[in-house]
Amino acid sequence: MSQIERLANERVIVTGGAGFVGSNVVRRLLSIGASVVVLDDFYTGSEANLPSGHPDLEIVRGSVTDYDLVRKVVSGAGAVLHLAARNIIVSTRNPREDYEVNIGGTLNVLLAVREARVKRTVYSSSASVYGNPRYLPINEDDATNMLSPYAVSKFAGENYCKAFYESYGLSTAVVRYSNVYGEAQRPDNPYCGVIAKFFQSAMAGEAPRIHGDGEQTRDFTYVDDVVEATLLASVSEKAEGQVYNVGTGRETTINQLARTIIQVTGSNIEPEYIDRRDIDNIRRRVVNIEKIRRELRWVPSFTIEKGLRRTYEWLVEASKGASQ
């Protein structure tokens, strides 16, 4: 039996479970026999992301800002995977909402799991906490540098997890995601990432729009790999009180990304270059994944090329379903 299969028959709470990453986590949990409760306010998530009528899935519509609701949902849980958050676009537009959901909501979750004596809480953070790093690849203990309200709130959540671990003995683990993409990241969602937007353009025969010169880099991570890392963090004894980078250790420029997507889709187009984005001022990013490899025995299964091809296959099938 794999480590993750220890979650079979457990009651697992996934906050933000109707979102892109959350819904992939939910499907994986259901596949191993876990009983899953999704808490989501459907601000960016969609019920269409979740399996319909599954006997082991309960969907609760509500926000992590509602402490009484969080207490009720968390009661009796074996594990809590806290993925609910306002993303970088929403956070930049409305820093107060970012504070209330990303910081206040995380505190609510931690207070509730402490009361309910939940065995493990996993908090999804972001590589955005590193800002523009001095050295590459980025290690977990490298300096942080918050350049957006989103980064501030995600790092605050990390610190609350650490404080609850040290002060109350709460079993927490933090996973710092790096530019996740893949199945269920819908291009019609206004808050989707660059890969979904590039695919939408290329599949429509339109030029992908690149902000700046396109030489900025990211460590793009396929969602299936992110799911496995998150679930390993929820069951591994070594993960208690730890922070892990979740990426590929490979740097990809936006120009390379656009060219690969154009190639995968078979389009005959060239990218269009426009002004840089105010909300995304990171020049280079690639994370070191040695710690999670060594301690949790996790390594990514998807290269950027393989992940993009898998994403394209899903988008083609999803577009067929939408047209029927």
C-alpha positions in Angstrom: 0.0 0.0 0.0 1.3 3.5 -0.9 1.6 6.2 1.7 -1.3 8.1 0.1 -3.6 5.1 0.3 -3.5 5.5 4.1 -6.1 8.2 3.5 -8.6 5.6 2.4 -11.7 5.6 4.6 -10.6 8.9 6.2 -12.8 12.0 6.3 -10.7 14.6 4.4 -11.7 18.2 4.2 -10.6 20.2 1.1 -11.1 23.9 1.4 -11.2 25.5 -2.1 -12.0 22.0 -3.4 -14.0 23.3 -6.4 -11.1 25.2 -7.7 -8.5 24.1 -10.2 -6.0 22.4 -7.9 -8.6 21.6 -5.3 -10.8 19.6 -7.6 -7.9 17.6 -8.8 -7.0 16.8 -5.2 -10.6 15.8 -4.6 -10.7 13.4 -7.5 -7.5 11.8 -6.4 -8.8 11.3 -2.9 -12.0 9.8 -4.1 -10.1 7.4 -6.3 -8.3 5.9 -3.2 -11.5 5.6 -1.2 -11.4 8.6 1.0 -14.6 10.4 2.2 -14.2 14.0 1.0 -15.9 17.2 2.1 -15.4 20.3 -0.1 -15.8 23.7 1.5 -15.9 26.4 -1.2 -17.5 29.8 -1.8 -17.3 29.2 -5.6 -15.7 32.6 -6.1 -13.3 31.2 -8.7 -14.2 27.5 -8.3 -17.0 25.7 -10.2 -19.2 22.8 -9.3 -18.6 21.5 -12.8 -15.0 20.7 -11.7 -16.3 18.1 -9.3 -17.7 14.6 -9.9 -21.5 14.7 -9.9 -23.4 12.5 -7.4 -20.4 10.7 -6.0 -21.5 8.9 -2.8 -18.3 9.8 -0.9 -18.3 13.5 -1.8 -20.1 16.2 0.2 -20.1 19.8 -1.0 -20.6 22.6 1.4 -21.1 26.1 0.0 -19.5 28.7 2.2 -16.4 30.6 3.0 -13.4 30.0 5.3 -14.2 33.5 6.7 -17.2 31.9 8.5 -15.6 30.5 11.6 -18.7 28.7 12.8 -19.1 26.9 9.5 -15.4 26.0 9.4 -15.7 24.5 12.9 -18.7 22.4 11.8 -17.2 21.1 8.6 -13.8 20.3 10.2 -15.3 18.3 13.1 -14.4 14.6 12.8 -11.9 15.1 10.0 -8.8 13.0 9.7 -7.0 15.5 7.6 -7.6 19.1 6.3 -6.1 20.3 3.0 -6.4 24.1 3.1 -6.4 25.3 -0.5 -9.0 28.0 -0.3 -7.6 31.5 -1.2 -8.1 34.5 -3.3 -5.5 34.3 -6.2 -3.0 36.9 -7.2 -5.3 38.8 -9.6 -8.1 39.1 -7.1 -5.7 39.9 -4.2 -4.1 42.7 -6.2 -7.4 44.3 -7.1 -8.8 44.0 -3.5 -6.1 43.7 -0.8 -8.7 43.8 2.0 -10.5 40.8 0.6 -7.2 39.1 0.2 -6.5 39.8 3.9 -9.9 38.5 5.1 -9.8 35.3 3.1 -6.2 34.3 2.8 -5.1 35.4 6.3 -8.3 35.5 8.3 -9.6 32.3 6.7 -6.4 30.5 7.4 -6.5 31.4 11.0 -10.1 30.2 11.2 -9.0 26.8 9.7 -6.2 26.5 12.2 -8.3 27.4 15.2 -10.9 24.8 14.1 -8.5 22.0 13.5 -6.8 22.6 16.8 -10.2 22.3 18.5 -11.1 19.2 16.5 -7.7 17.6 17.0 -7.2 16.9 13.3 -4.2 14.6 12.7 -2.7 16.7 9.9 -3.4 20.1 8.2 -1.7 20.9 4.9 -1.5 24.5 3.8 -1.0 25.4 0.1 1.3 28.4 -0.2 3.1 29.8 -3.2 6.6 30.3 -4.6 5.5 34.0 -5.0 6.8 34.5 -1.4 10.3 34.5 -2.7 9.9 37.5 -4.9 12.9 38.2 -7.1 15.5 35.7 -5.7 19.2 36.5 -5.4 20.1 32.9 -6.2 18.7 30.1 -8.3 17.3 27.5 -7.8 15.4 28.7 -4.7 15.7 26.8 -1.5 13.0 26.7 1.1 15.2 28.5 3.6 16.2 31.3 1.2 15.2 34.9 1.9 11.6 35.8 1.2 10.5 39.0 -0.4 6.9 39.8 -0.7 6.1 41.9 -3.9 2.3 41.5 -3.9 -0.6 41.4 -1.4 -1.1 37.8 -2.4 2.5 36.9 -1.5 2.1 38.7 1.9 -1.1 36.8 2.7 0.3 33.4 1.7 3.4 33.9 3.8 1.3 35.0 6.7 -0.6 31.7 6.4 2.7 29.9 6.5 3.7 31.7 9.6 0.4 30.9 11.3 1.0 27.2 10.5 4.4 27.4 12.0 3.2 29.3 15.1 0.4 26.7 15.7 2.9 23.9 15.3 5.3 25.4 17.8 2.8 26.8 20.3 0.1 24.2 20.3 1.7 21.1 18.8 -0.7 21.2 15.8 0.5 18.9 13.0 0.9 21.1 10.0 2.8 21.0 6.7 3.3 23.7 4.0 3.6 23.1 0.3 4.8 26.0 -1.9 3.3 25.6 -5.3 5.1 26.9 -8.4 3.0 27.9 -11.4 0.6 25.0 -11.5 -1.2 24.1 -14.8 -3.2 21.3 -16.3 -6.6 19.6 -16.2 -9.5 21.7 -14.9 -7.7 25.0 -15.4 -10.4 26.4 -17.7 -9.5 29.1 -20.2 -13.0 30.7 -19.8 -12.2 31.4 -16.1 -11.0 35.0 -16.0 -8.6 34.1 -13.2 -6.8 31.2 -15.1 -3.1 31.1 -15.6 -0.9 31.9 -18.6 -0.9 28.4 -20.0 -4.7 28.2 -20.2 -4.8 31.6 -21.8 -2.1 30.7 -24.4 -3.9 27.5 -25.2 -7.2 29.4 -25.7 -5.5 31.8 -28.1 -3.6 29.1 -30.0 -6.7 26.8 -30.4 -8.6 29.8 -31.8 -5.8 30.7 -34.2 -5.0 33.8 -32.4 -1.6 35.1 -31.3 -0.7 34.3 -27.6 -0.1 37.7 -25.9 3.2 37.9 -24.1 3.8 40.6 -21.5 7.2 42.2 -21.8 10.1 40.5 -23.7 9.1 37.0 -22.9 12.4 36.1 -21.4 11.0 36.0 -17.8 11.1 32.5 -16.5 8.9 30.3 -14.3 9.0 26.7 -12.9 5.7 25.3 -14.4 4.4 22.3 -12.5 1.7 19.9 -13.8 -1.2 19.5 -11.5 -1.0 15.7 -11.1 2.4 16.2 -9.6 1.2 18.9 -7.3 -1.7 16.6 -6.1 0.7 13.8 -5.2 3.0 16.2 -3.3 0.1 17.6 -1.4 -1.2 14.2 -0.4 2.2 12.9 0.6 2.6 16.0 2.9 -0.7 15.0 4.5 0.4 11.5 5.5 4.2 11.6 5.9 5.6 11.8 9.5 8.6 13.6 8.1 6.4 16.4 6.8 5.2 17.6 10.2 6.2 21.2 10.7 8.0 21.4 7.4 7.8 23.6 4.3 8.4 22.1 0.8 8.9 23.6 -2.6 6.7 21.9 -5.2 8.0 22.4 -8.7 10.2 20.7 -11.4 13.5 22.3 -10.8 13.4 23.4 -14.5 13.3 27.0 -15.7 11.2 27.8 -18.7 10.9 31.2 -20.4 7.5 32.5 -21.5 8.8 32.6 -25.1 9.7 28.9 -24.8 6.3 28.2 -23.3 4.4 30.0 -26.1 6.5 28.2 -28.8 5.8 24.8 -27.3 2.0 25.5 -27.0 1.9 26.7 -30.7 3.7 23.5 -31.7 1.5 21.2 -29.6 -1.7 22.7 -31.1 -0.3 22.7 -34.6 -1.1 26.4 -35.0 0.6 28.6 -37.6 0.9 31.8 -35.6 3.4 34.0 -33.9 3.2 35.5 -30.4 2.2 39.1 -29.9 4.3 41.2 -27.4 2.5 43.7 -25.1 3.3 45.8 -22.0 4.5 44.0 -18.9 2.0 43.3 -16.1 2.0 45.4 -13.0 0.9 42.4 -10.8 3.7 40.1 -11.9 7.1 41.6 -11.4 9.2 38.5 -11.0 12.0 38.1 -13.6 13.2 34.6 -12.9 11.9 31.7 -10.8 12.9 28.1 -10.5 12.7 26.2 -7.2 15.0 23.5 -5.7 13.0 20.3 -5.0 15.8 18.4 -3.3 14.2 18.6 0.1 10.8 17.1 -0.9 12.6 14.5 -2.9 14.8 13.5 0.0 12.2 13.6 2.8 9.0 12.6 1.0 10.4 10.6 -1.9 8.5 12.8 -4.3 9.7 13.7 -7.8 7.7 15.2 -10.6 6.5 12.8 -13.3 5.8 15.5 -16.0 8.2 17.5 -18.0 6.8 20.8 -19.4 6.4 19.1 -22.8 4.5 16.1 -21.5 2.3 18.2 -19.2 1.4 20.6 -22.1 0.4 17.7 -24.3 -1.7 16.2 -21.6 -3.3 19.6 -21.0 -4.1 20.0 -24.7 -5.7 16.6 -24.8 -8.0 17.6 -21.9 -8.9 20.9 -23.5 -9.8 19.2 -26.8 -12.1 16.7 -24.9 -13.6 19.5 -22.8 -14.4 21.6 -25.8 -16.1 18.6 -27.4 -18.2 18.1 -24.3 -19.2 21.8 -24.2 -20.3 21.7 -27.9 -22.5 18.6 -27.5 
